Amino acid sequence: LSVSVDVSADLLNVLVMISGERYKGQIRGLLGNFNGDDNDDFITRHNLVLPSDSSMRDLHYKFGMTWEVQGNESLFNRSGTVNNAINYEPIFLEEIRNPELNFSVVLELCGDNKQCQYDYSVTGNEQIAKGTMKFIEKFKEIESDVQKVVRCPFLEVPVNGNRSASGYAVGDNATFWCYEGFQLLQGASFVVCRENGQWSAGSPVCVEKIVEDSPISSLVVYIGSGSGALIGVIVIVIVIMAVLKCRRKPKPEPDPEINGPIFENPIFLESLSSLGQGGAFKIPRPTYVDPNLLDDYFF
C-alpha cells in the first residue's frame, strides 16, 4: 500500500495504490471493494451496494458520506479551526451550469476525461484542467507498469518432432510437427495462450507411424493366396484320380486257348519241344514235377 501526492498549479492530487494479491478481498471503503469486480465497488458502511452507474449525487450522499470518520473513530486530533460543516453541498458534474464557459471548449481540451471536465467546469481554469489531465496520464502509466503480466507455461519440444512458438504472452501461439515417419498423438498441432495463463490444448507427442496395407495390396495377397490354394486342390484331385485309375485297371483275362495245368497244356508242351530243335535242351526239374515224367525236358 502506497500513497503519493502530486502537486500541480492550485491543486493537489492524491494517488493511493495497492499492488499484488495479498490484500485482495480484505479492503473495502471509499477506495472501493478490492476484489477485481467493478460492479460492487460502491458498498456502503451498512453493506448496501449502489449500482456502478449511479449519479454523482447518490454516490456522494448514499455511499461516500456513510464512510465519514466520526470523532471517536479518528486516529488524529481535530483542530477547532477545521470546518466540518455537515451541511456542505458539493458541486456535481451533471449539475454544473457555468454560463461563462462553453462546454464544447471543455470537451475539446478534456475529451471524455471526467476528472478534467469537472475541474475545468468548476474552476474555469485551463491550467488546472491540464494539470489534472497530466496526472491522469501518469496514473495510467503507473497502472500499466504494475499490471500483472499473464504468461503461459514453457512448451517442451516433442521427442521425434519440433515446435515453433511466437511467444508465451496472451494471444501468442505455437505450432507442433513431427519428423518423417512419425505422427502427432494427443494434444493439438496448434495452440494459443489464453487469458487464464493456460494453453488452449495440451502438448502433443510424436509416435511412429503404423503402415497399413492398401486395399489393392490386400487384394493381390488374397488373390495370390486363393490361386495357390486352388492349384494345390487341383494337384491333389489329379493325384487321387490317378491312384483310383490305377486301382481300377482291369486284370488281364486268361487266354482261353490255354486250358488246364501248364504242364499238361499241349500248346505249352509244343513250345517246349521246339526249344530242343538243333540239339537237346533241358531245364532243371522242379521239385514238384514227378521225376518219372517228361525226361526229355528235365534233367
URBELTA-V307399 format. One line per field, one symbol per residue. phi: phi as a letter, one per 40 degrees, with the letter a starting at -180 (. if undefined). burial: # if it has 16 or more other C-alpha atoms within 10 Angstrom, else .. A space follows every 10 residues. Layout:
BEGIN
phi = ???
burial = ???
END
This chain:
BEGIN
phi = .bbbbbbbcg abbbbbbbbg bcbcgbbaic chbcbgbccb ccbcccgcbc dccccccccc ccbccccccc dcbccbcccc cccbccccbc cbdcbcbbcc bccccccccc gcccccdccc cccgbccccc cccccccccc cccccccccc bcccbccccg aaabbcibcd gcbabbabcc gbbcbgfacb bbccccgbcc acccbbbccb ccccdccccc cccdcccdcc ccccdccccc cccccccccc cccccccbbg cccbcccccc cccccccgic bbbdcccccd ccbfccbbb
burial = .......... .......... .......### ..##.....# #####....# .....##.#. .###...... .......... .......... ..#....... .....#..## ....###### ##.#.#.### ###.##.... .......... ##.....#.# #.#....### .###.###.. .###...### ####...##. ..#####... .......... .......... .......... .......... .......... .......... .#........ .......... ......#..
END
